[in-house]
Amino acid sequence: MDAGHVAAVARIEASAFSDPWPASAFSELLERAYARLRVAVTDDGTLCGYCVLLRAADEGEIANIATEPSVRQQGVAGRLLDDALAAADANGAASVYLEVRVSNEAARALYASRGFRQVGRRRGYYDRPAEDALVLRRTRP
Ligand SMILES: CC(C)(COP(=O)(O)OP(=O)(O)OC[C@H]1O[C@@H](n2cnc3c(N)ncnc32)[C@H](O)[C@@H]1OP(=O)(O)O)[C@@H](O)C(=O)NCCC(=O)NCCS
């Protein structure tokens, strides 16, 4: 991801989440060495997904991932996540964490398919609507 992608990323973000990150959040992370931001594009070059991996010591965090509604269930998020996990592994991360809404069945299926398992629950973590977060962890194979 570079600065030229941020507007398209923010459009997907706004359609994907009830509490979306502002465009500035992506722009700021582009300046941070601990953040790895990647996009997916269709064959015609249209941006259709993105993934944000944060690195800290020997841990990683999938801080954001989304795909454009018209490309869902075609493997795009799986490829983005596989790429982020490979980078975390190569960077020495023993574990990668993330939070997900309890009701987000699509994301939970995605994460389960990549070896994430529940390790905690944060009560009332999300707003709009209020909902618990599940904390998932994937350990390096
Ligand atoms: C969650 C999300 C990123 C999945 O993106 P996607 O491009 O459709 O995912 P993929 O096609 O790569 O699917 C990956 C896996 O998840 C499963 N999956 C995806 N959507 C699913 C759904 N609606 N129901 C059940 N399983 C689903 C797929 O079966 C697939 O499993 P497999 O690799 O074992 O075959 C997408 O639905 C999205 O952007 N949602 C809104 C944003 C969001 O919730 N992000 C996550 C926040 S924690």
PDBQT file of the ligand as one rigid body, heavy atoms in Angstrom, charges set to zero:
ROOT
HETATM    1  C1  LIG A 201     -14.026 -11.396   6.438  1.00  0.00    +0.000 C 
HETATM    2  C2  LIG A 201     -13.605 -11.040   5.015  1.00  0.00    +0.000 C 
HETATM    3  C3  LIG A 201     -12.306 -10.257   5.076  1.00  0.00    +0.000 C 
HETATM    4  C4  LIG A 201     -13.393 -12.354   4.228  1.00  0.00    +0.000 C 
HETATM    5  O1  LIG A 201     -12.945 -11.968   2.940  1.00  0.00    +0.000 OA
HETATM    6  P1  LIG A 201     -13.064 -12.947   1.663  1.00  0.00    +0.000 P 
HETATM    7  O2  LIG A 201     -12.243 -12.322   0.595  1.00  0.00    +0.000 OA
HETATM    8  O3  LIG A 201     -14.488 -13.209   1.376  1.00  0.00    +0.000 OA
HETATM    9  O4  LIG A 201     -12.400 -14.273   2.246  1.00  0.00    +0.000 OA
HETATM   10  P2  LIG A 201     -11.898 -15.549   1.404  1.00  0.00    +0.000 P 
HETATM   11  O5  LIG A 201     -12.729 -15.707   0.164  1.00  0.00    +0.000 OA
HETATM   12  O6  LIG A 201     -10.418 -15.465   1.236  1.00  0.00    +0.000 OA
HETATM   13  O7  LIG A 201     -12.262 -16.724   2.402  1.00  0.00    +0.000 OA
HETATM   14  C5  LIG A 201     -11.321 -17.176   3.359  1.00  0.00    +0.000 C 
HETATM   15  C6  LIG A 201     -11.945 -18.292   4.164  1.00  0.00    +0.000 C 
HETATM   16  O8  LIG A 201     -13.024 -17.801   4.949  1.00  0.00    +0.000 OA
HETATM   17  C7  LIG A 201     -14.220 -18.474   4.629  1.00  0.00    +0.000 C 
HETATM   18  N1  LIG A 201     -15.300 -17.516   4.491  1.00  0.00    +0.000 N 
HETATM   19  C8  LIG A 201     -15.223 -16.291   3.921  1.00  0.00    +0.000 A 
HETATM   20  N2  LIG A 201     -16.427 -15.695   3.961  1.00  0.00    +0.000 NA
HETATM   21  C9  LIG A 201     -17.260 -16.585   4.551  1.00  0.00    +0.000 A 
HETATM   22  C10 LIG A 201     -18.647 -16.551   4.870  1.00  0.00    +0.000 A 
HETATM   23  N3  LIG A 201     -19.410 -15.478   4.562  1.00  0.00    +0.000 N 
HETATM   24  N4  LIG A 201     -19.177 -17.610   5.497  1.00  0.00    +0.000 NA
HETATM   25  C11 LIG A 201     -18.423 -18.677   5.802  1.00  0.00    +0.000 A 
HETATM   26  N5  LIG A 201     -17.088 -18.789   5.511  1.00  0.00    +0.000 NA
HETATM   27  C12 LIG A 201     -16.540 -17.739   4.902  1.00  0.00    +0.000 A 
HETATM   28  C13 LIG A 201     -13.971 -19.124   3.297  1.00  0.00    +0.000 C 
HETATM   29  O9  LIG A 201     -14.704 -20.325   3.191  1.00  0.00    +0.000 OA
HETATM   30  C14 LIG A 201     -12.503 -19.379   3.273  1.00  0.00    +0.000 C 
HETATM   31  O10 LIG A 201     -12.136 -20.601   3.841  1.00  0.00    +0.000 OA
HETATM   32  P3  LIG A 201     -11.099 -21.579   3.070  1.00  0.00    +0.000 P 
HETATM   33  O11 LIG A 201      -9.869 -20.750   2.751  1.00  0.00    +0.000 OA
HETATM   34  O12 LIG A 201     -10.856 -22.668   4.046  1.00  0.00    +0.000 OA
HETATM   35  O13 LIG A 201     -11.825 -21.982   1.829  1.00  0.00    +0.000 OA
HETATM   36  C15 LIG A 201     -14.723 -10.223   4.285  1.00  0.00    +0.000 C 
HETATM   37  O14 LIG A 201     -15.970 -10.877   4.468  1.00  0.00    +0.000 OA
HETATM   38  C16 LIG A 201     -14.835  -8.790   4.755  1.00  0.00    +0.000 C 
HETATM   39  O15 LIG A 201     -14.151  -7.900   4.257  1.00  0.00    +0.000 OA
HETATM   40  N6  LIG A 201     -15.727  -8.547   5.746  1.00  0.00    +0.000 N 
HETATM   41  C17 LIG A 201     -15.894  -7.189   6.291  1.00  0.00    +0.000 C 
HETATM   42  C18 LIG A 201     -14.670  -6.734   7.040  1.00  0.00    +0.000 C 
HETATM   43  C19 LIG A 201     -14.341  -7.666   8.197  1.00  0.00    +0.000 C 
HETATM   44  O16 LIG A 201     -15.205  -8.183   8.890  1.00  0.00    +0.000 OA
HETATM   45  N7  LIG A 201     -13.021  -7.868   8.419  1.00  0.00    +0.000 N 
HETATM   46  C20 LIG A 201     -12.527  -8.674   9.522  1.00  0.00    +0.000 C 
HETATM   47  C21 LIG A 201     -12.561  -7.912  10.801  1.00  0.00    +0.000 C 
HETATM   48  S1  LIG A 201     -12.008  -8.869  12.187  1.00  0.00    +0.000 SA
ENDROOT
TORSDOF 0
